[in-house]
Amino acid sequence: MGTLTLIVLLPLLGFLLNGVWGTALGGRAMGQRAVAIVGCVLPLLSFALALQACMQLARGGWAPIVETAYRWAQLGDSGFDVAFYLDRLSAVMLLVVTGVGSAIHVYSIGYMAQDKGFGRFFAYLNLFLFFMLLLVLGRSMLVLFVGWEGVGLASYLLIGFWFDDVANARAGKKAFVTNRVGDAGFLLGMFLLYQGLGTLEMDRINAAFAAGQAGMLPASLAGVLLFIGASGKSAQIPLHVWLPDAMAGPTPVSALIHAATMVTAGVYLVARLSGLYLHAPEASALIAAVGVATAFFAATIALVQTDIKKVLAYSTVSQLGFMFLALGVGAYGVAIFHLVTHAFFKACLFLGAGSVIHALHGEQDLRKMGGLARRIPVTFVTFAIATAAIAGIPPLAGFFSKDEILWFAFASARGGSPWLWAVAAATALMTAFYMFRLLWLAFLTPSRMARDVEARVHESPPSMTGVLVLLAALSAVGGFIAVPHFLEPQLALPPLHESLLAAEQPLLWISVALALAGLALAAALYAGRGERARRLAAALTTPHRWLLGKYYVDELYERVLGAPLVWLSDRVLLRVSDRLLIDGALHGATAIGRLGAALLGRLQTGSLQVYAWFVLIGIAGALWWGVRHV
């Protein structure tokens, strides 16, 4: 068994062990300690093997490593292999998924210690990691699609983990259904590529477009269809609605989905098929427009949210929009760079929020926090570092990756424009503001906690704070990892408009000024007890209500899509198709059978004389038929 195959299968083994012993037997057969060892050690082994595989890739001159597990199917001359593919791009993703994913597993030991579903939780986490590794390492779009659907299944299980609460179960269902809408586009795009090129292996698809062998295949149509699938997984407008509700699951699930796994799948897909998108300018323009619109839209909603996890959720939607903006203007390596830095600081932020919730015994409302900086200092310091990173304060990680996105949105010859930069820059300002608003409300304002809650505030255990310190360190120095330049031999940076090159330095200073302006505005509005912010909200009642209601997109979907579908299901499919046609036909056949049985039953009298008359009538009838027809 090869190294890549083993990397993928180790988390699956953890799922099977914890799923059978840790879950089916209620955790008693193994105990929490054994469940935690299996659940964490196997992902850590995958991370160690990932490091080994990457070193092997470097020693081989970065030539891709292909490892075939087995032949899946043979259709005529075409064969479909379960094959794993490691190159520069998948190596970066592999290290992020296994590294950050393993850290979240370790954090979960402390966070879920008191939960009765401890074994089931770790089984689901391992399953999630298995499918994400299948997605990242799959050479073929078919293998990638298995992982793609698998992370959808695992997210459904984890978001609805506390399914005793109906709201949690509905959130899991919402995520599952919304992603199926996007998957329809993915499948159509995949079918179109196979029909045109005769292969689903992504390196061969890119090579075919690079060599001009795609023929009459409509690249933009295929690109748009695949982007629909990516929009579902990566929560872009109009398929963004599932991601904020995904907060219903335990906080480590939120961190895993938002930082290291599921939502990055769409970004990875577009970057992986960059050869296609370089020949699909219309699709790329659509990706850039949707990305920047999503980034701005979600940032405005995050400005006023009061649930600590909801702020971070809309922040994730917004940051994903930044990544798609970079993809749309041809800066594929820059998008992956922001994906990496985002994995560091967003995992730290979500797990830091989990530490706050843990300290406050389940409280998530920012209006009922405050004064936590001294009470939980490790959580505060790490959260502050990650906040500054996502806000773009130099020299932290988010500054470098976000500044490069802004620059290529402005100057790229593959669709960059000043208006894209302007919208993205406004979004960057809002990002800095709402993140420092969160920091002030949770940690720096006077306490608004209930007395019984405040009396029991405590720092999280080392299994949680240790992970926070690690992720905060990566959030601080992660920007110095030159991801775009590392990926440039595979994902070349786009050419620039020469007339705009002189603007690079001024735009850099504007980016820094926007981050500092967001910090200053948050400090000014929320200093003390936040009276200025309350007066501003009262003066802007209507906009504040719309933002707090998230533009009522969910309500619109419910009226335009949900209610008509319920009516169609009830009045047409249930009452007419099911009850009248299907049930009616079955009940009618049953009634005919009963009537026939009742009539025939009356003939069974037990009288020999009657039976003799039946025989004579039968003989007479047979003779009459013979005379007439023979």
C-alpha positions, -999 to +999 in steps of 0.1 A: +000+000+000+014+034-011+019+064+011-009+084-005-034+056-001-024+052+036-028+089+042-064+086+030-073+054+047-060+062+082-089+085+091-113+059+077-098+034+100-104+058+129-140+061+118-145+024+117-129+018+151-147+046+169-179+040+150-180+003+161-165+004+196-168+040+206-203+046+193-223+013+189-213+002+224-219+037+239-182+044+244-179+019+272-159-007+253-130+017+247-136+046+271-131+083+263-093+081+265-091+053+240-116+070+217-095+102+218-063+083+211-077+066+181-095+097+169-065+120+172-035+097+166-046+084+132-051+119+117-017+129+132-002+099+115-018+111+082-002+145+088+032+129+094+029+108+062+018+139+044+050+156+054+070+126+042+051+125+009+058+162+004+095+157+010+095+128-015+078+152-040+106+178-034+133+152-038+118+141-071+121+176-085+084+183-079+073+159-106+038+147-097+034+115-078+006+092-091-005+062-071-033+039-083-052+020-057-073-001-080-093-001-112-129+011-104-147+004-137-140-005-173-163+009-200-151-002-234-117+014-240-121+038-210-110+028-175-118+046-143-091+043-116-092+052-080-059+070-083-042+096-060-023+125-074+003+147-055+017+178-070+024+213-056-012+223-053-025+191-037+006+191-014-004+225+000-040+214+005-029+181+020-008+198+047-036+223+055-062+196+057-042+171+078-024+197+099-053+220+108-077+191+109-056+172+134-053+203+156-091+206+156-093+169+166-070+175+196-090+206+206-122+185+206-109+163+234-114+191+259-144+207+243-165+175+240-153+158+272-187+160+289-208+150+258-225+116+259-218+113+221-180+116+225-173+084+205-198+092+178-184+127+175-148+115+169-161+089+144-178+116+124-147+139+125-125+111+112-150+103+084-150+140+075-112+140+072-112+108+051-136+123+025-117+156+024-085+137+018-102+117-010-113+150-025-079+166-023-058+137-035-082+123-062-067+124-096-100+120-114-130+142-110-150+110-103-128+103-072-130+139-062-168+138-065-170+108-041-151+129-016-172+159-025-204+141-017-188+125+013-179+158+030-216+167+024-227+136+042-202+141+070-213+178+074-249+167+076-240+143+104-219+169+123-240+200+119-270+180+131-249+162+158-272+174+186-302+163+167-325+162+198-329+199+191-351+202+160-333+234+149-300+216+147-315+188+127-330+213+103-297+231+099-280+198+089-308+191+064-305+226+050-268+222+044-273+189+027-302+200+004-285+233-006-253+215-016-273+190-037-285+220-058-249+230-065-240+193-072-264+192-101-242+218-118-211+199-109-224+167-125-235+184-157-201+200-160-183+167-154-205+150-180-197+178-205-160+174-200-161+137-204-181+139-235-157+164-250-123+150-238-130+114-230-113+117-196-121+129-161-084+130-149-079+166-141-042+168-151-052+155-185-081+180-188-057+209-181-032+195-205-058+191-232-068+228-229-032+239-228-024+220-260-055+233-278-070+198-280-104+207-265-119+211-299-155+224-299-159+219-262-176+250-247-151+258-220-171+287-205-203+265-202-183+238-185-166+263-162-199+279-152-215+245-145-186+235-123-187+269-106-223+262-096-211+232-077-182+252-062-207+279-052-227+253-032-197+239-013-180+273-008-212+292+001-213+318-027-244+338-036-272+325-040-262+292-023-247+308+008-276+303+031-266+270+046-232+281+060-244+305+088-269+278+100-240+253+101-232+269+134-257+246+150-231+219+153-204+218+181-178+246+177-150+222+165-173+213+137-176+249+127-139+253+127-134+221+106-160+231+081-150+268+078-113+266+081-098+235+068-122+213+048-156+216+032-159+253+023-125+253+007-134+225-017-149+249-043-119+271-043-096+240-047-118+227-076-115+259-096-077+262-089-072+225-098-089+231-132-071+264-139-062+251-174-099+250-182-107+285-167-078+301-185-097+293-217-131+304-202-129+342-198-167+345-195-168+320-167-139+336-150-156+370-151-187+355-136-165+340-108-149+373-100-182+392-100-200+366-078-170+365-055-167+402-048-205+405-045-205+377-019-176+392+000-194+426+003-228+411+009-217+388+038-195+415+053-225+439+056-245+413+075-216+405+098-215+442+109-245+438+133-247+401+142-249+394+180-241+357+180-203+352+182-204+322+159-227+340+134-203+369+130-175+344+122-198+324+099-206+355+077-169+364+079-161+330+063-186+336+035-170+370+029-134+356+029-144+329+005-157+356-018-122+372-017-107+338-028-131+335-057-123+371-067-087+361-069-096+330-090-118+351-113-089+374-122-065+345-128-045+347-096-050+311-087-019+308-064-030+339-045-064+324-039-047+293-024-025+316-004-055+332+012-070+298+017-040+288+037-038+319+059-075+318+063-073+282+076-049+294+103-067+325+116-102+313+111-095+280+129-080+301+157-111+324+158-137+296+158-118+276+184-113+308+204-150+314+202-155+278+214-132+286+243-154+316+252-185+295+249-169+268+271-160+294+297-195+309+297-212+275+299-228+277+265-235+314+261-230+327+226-247+362+227-221+390+225-245+413+244-241+390+274-203+390+274-176+415+281-147+418+305-132+384+295-097+397+286-084+392+322-106+362+330-094+340+301-061+356+291-048+328+268-080+328+248-080+366+246-044+370+234-048+342+207-081+356+196-067+391+193-038+379+172-062+360+148-085+391+147-057+413+137-046+388+111-080+386+094-083+424+096-051+428+076-029+444+102+007+440+091+028+419+094+003+392+103-008+365+078-040+380+065-023+412+055-001+395+029-027+373+013-055+399+013-032+426-001-022+404-030-059+397-038-066+435-038-036+441-060-045+415-086-082+425-085-070+460-095-042+453-120-046+418-134-049+417-172-073+388-169-102+408-157-089+430-130-105+465-127-106+495-104-143+487-095-134+452-083-107+467-062-130+494-048-157+469-037-131+445-022-114+474-004-147+485+011-152+449+022-117+448+038-126+479+058-159+463+070-139+431+079-116+450+101-145+468+118-168+438+125-139+417+138-126+443+162-162+450+172-165+413+181-132+415+201-144+446+220-178+432+228-165+399+240-133+408+258-127+446+263-160+462+273-172+461+309-188+428+319-225+422+309-225+386+321-251+372+344-238+369+379-240+331+381-222+328+348-195+353+357-188+335+389-180+303+370-158+317+342-127+297+337-099+293+312-101+262+289-080+231+295-046+227+279-059+205+251-078+236+239-055+264+248-024+246+234-041+244+200-051+281+202-015+291+208-003+270+178-029+285+155-022+320+167+015+316+160+006+304+125-018+333+121+011+356+130+038+342+107+018+323+080+020+353+056+057+347+052+050+313+036+054+323-001+026+301-014+019+320-046+056+318-056+058+281-046+028+274-068+039+296-097+055+268-118+020+252-117-003+281-113+013+311-130+004+345-117-016+366-143+000+393-164-006+429-152-017+461-169+016+479-173-001+513-170-012+504-134+021+492-120+029+525-104-002+522-082+011+492-063+028+510-035-001+535-029-026+507-028-005+489-003-007+519+021-044+523+015-049+486+025-030+492+057-050+524+064-083+506+059-074+479+084-064+506+110-095+526+102-117+496+110-098+491+143-102+528+152-139+529+143-147+498+163-128+512+193-146+545+190-181+530+188-178+503+214-155+520+240-170+519+274-205+505+273-210+511+235-234+540+238-222+555+205-230+522+187-265+521+202-272+557+192-260+549+156-282+518+154-312+538+166-305+565+140-303+539+112-332+517+123-342+504+088-308+495+075-300+479+109-331+458+108-324+446+073-288+437+082-299+420+114-325+400+093-298+390+068-317+408+040-344+382+046-330+359+020-341+328+039-376+342+042-376+350+004-365+314-004-392+301+019-419+321+001-406+317-035-393+281-033-403+265+000-440+273+001-448+263-035-429+231-031-448+223+000-481+230-018-470+209-048-460+181-025-492+181-005-519+190-030-505+173-061-479+146-052-495+135-020-532+139-025-535+132-063-505+111-072-500+091-040-535+089-024-557+090-055-537+073-081-513+049-063-533+042-032-566+043-052-553+017-076-541-005-048-573-001-028-594-007-060-576-040-068-581-050-032-618-042-033-622-063-065-604-092-049-626-090-019-658-089-040-647-118-061-638-138-029-672-130-014-690-141-045-670-173-048-674-179-011-712-181-015-708-210-039-691-231-012-723-243+004-713-279+014-743-294-003-735-324-027-767-318-047-756-282-054-721-293-064-737-320-087-758-293-104-726-272-110-710-302-126-740-308-149-741-271-158-704-272-166-707-303-188-736-287-206-717-255-212-687-274-225-709-294-249-726-262-261-692-246-267-680-277-286-710-277-309-706-240-317-669-239-322-657-274-332 
